[in-house]
């Protein structure tokens, strides 16, 4: 099969965790540890026991991302890595509450990340994650934080963490609160949990679902996703690692796409999953027969479902086509 140059192709990333994308060399340098040790503790195996096992790879990033300087550097480096991979727009997510253990305020955390991202010309926005298992009053602070930075670098909220342990429905008040402030949101749902989790997320008013792969098993959920124009943020390699999917060749993204469900391809975590969008596209082209044209459609669907204004979507679609035309 001819391997097209997916690296040069313009790409959009909607589901990317900042802490899961720290360069191991940078963490090693900042913490004064051996690079090999950093890599071993930051990159997940091809197969983990489950999501919770995969999440152990976030300890080192958590340790290093506690100062303004480090947050700024790590954010700048991620923007550089994305640019290098042909990404033209990225929504980067992280949980501010995880970065205040050495005295930073929530506002300082967000400001530092924005400052780092601003050093590169790549167009980026932030999605702030509330955490499953955190106290409601703490997650409320994240909603208020998002409101303070809304359209000044922050565009949406998310709920992340152990989905099977902390049920989505329990966060009803939180999302009602966010909705009252007109802050859009995506929710991790249908990854480690099933139907009820996705149903709750859709009922709350999520415009996108993080992963959502388990929708394939529930006809009525699929129908609702299709009717409500909800996009699934699919992260193929990550799903295989966390044992949600047995093997990439069984990944439901093919069936979802063929059933006219809107999907976008994402990395989830550049470092923990040891992937780029280019390697994900190559893998899907090889194993699931996705074509260049399919990826173009997915990227345009991603732009249409980005948490940005209609004007910005138009500009981005135009830029996308220009970049594409330069290639042909």
DARA-V616911 format. One record per backbone hydrogen bond with DSSP energy under -0.5 kcal/mol. CO is the residue of the C=O (numbers start at 1). NH is the residue of the N-H. If there is no record, write none. Layout:
CO&NH, CO&NH
This chain:
2&4, 4&6, 5&9, 11&88, 11&89, 12&14, 13&91, 15&268, 16&18, 16&93, 18&21, 19&22, 20&271, 20&272, 23&27, 24&28, 25&29, 26&30, 27&31, 28&32, 28&33, 34&38, 35&39, 36&40, 37&41, 38&42, 39&42, 39&43, 42&44, 50&54, 51&55, 53&56, 54&57, 55&58, 56&59, 58&62, 59&63, 60&64, 61&65, 64&66, 64&67, 67&71, 68&72, 69&73, 70&74, 71&75, 72&76, 73&77, 74&78, 75&79, 76&80, 77&81, 78&82, 79&83, 80&84, 81&85, 82&87, 83&86, 86&11, 88&123, 89&13, 90&92, 90&125, 91&16, 92&127, 93&18, 94&96, 94&129, 95&98, 96&99, 97&100, 100&103, 105&109, 106&110, 107&111, 108&112, 109&113, 110&114, 111&115, 112&116, 113&117, 114&118, 116&119, 117&120, 122&124, 123&90, 125&92, 126&155, 126&156, 127&94, 127&129, 128&158, 130&160, 131&134, 135&138, 135&139, 136&140, 137&141, 138&142, 139&143, 140&144, 141&145, 142&146, 143&147, 144&148, 145&149, 146&150, 147&150, 149&152, 149&154, 153&126, 154&151, 156&128, 157&186, 158&130, 159&188, 160&132, 161&163, 162&166, 165&167, 167&170, 168&171, 169&172, 171&175, 172&176, 173&177, 174&178, 175&179, 176&180, 177&181, 178&181, 178&183, 179&182, 182&184, 184&157, 185&207, 185&208, 187&189, 187&210, 189&212, 190&214, 194&198, 195&199, 196&200, 197&201, 198&202, 199&203, 200&204, 201&205, 201&206, 202&205, 207&231, 208&187, 209&211, 209&233, 210&189, 210&212, 212&215, 213&216, 214&217, 215&218, 217&219, 218&222, 219&223, 220&224, 221&225, 222&226, 223&227, 224&228, 225&230, 226&229, 230&262, 231&209, 231&233, 232&234, 232&264, 233&211, 234&266, 235&239, 236&240, 237&241, 238&242, 239&244, 239&245, 240&243, 241&48, 247&250, 248&251, 251&254, 252&256, 253&257, 254&258, 255&259, 256&261, 257&260, 262&232, 264&234, 267&269, 268&17, 269&273, 270&275, 272&44, 276&280, 277&281, 278&282, 279&283, 280&284, 281&285, 282&286, 283&287, 284&288, 284&290, 285&289, 291&295, 292&296, 293&297, 294&298, 295&299, 296&300, 297&301, 298&302, 299&303, 300&304, 301&305, 303&306, 306&308, 309&313, 310&314, 311&315, 312&316, 313&317, 314&318, 315&319, 316&320, 317&321, 318&322, 319&323, 320&324, 321&325, 322&326, 323&327, 324&327, 324&328
